[in-house]
């Protein structure tokens, strides 16, 4: 199994925090030297461990933002 390296280029903020200190964060991350992408995932304190997450290109993030605005504006039912 290959080692995956990462570099958190920019931290945008914390979405939520668990009792154990793990935080769901939005960051701009470069994975294994590739171009940075927006990244949503759980991180252990100090970023020494991470959970599964999702990475998004700028275009995918823009589309997600539109979908979220639409989903949150509509009453359920």
TABELKA-V484857 format. One record per pair of residues at least 24 apart in sequence whose ideal C-beta (glycine too) atoms are under 7 Angstrom apart, sorted by the first residue. I is the first residue (numbers start at 1). GAP is how many residues later the second one is. Records with the same first field share a line. If there is no record, write none. Layout:
# TABELKA-V484857
I: GAP, GAP
This chain:
# TABELKA-V484857
4: 27, 28
5: 27, 28
6: 24, 25
8: 39
9: 27
21: 24
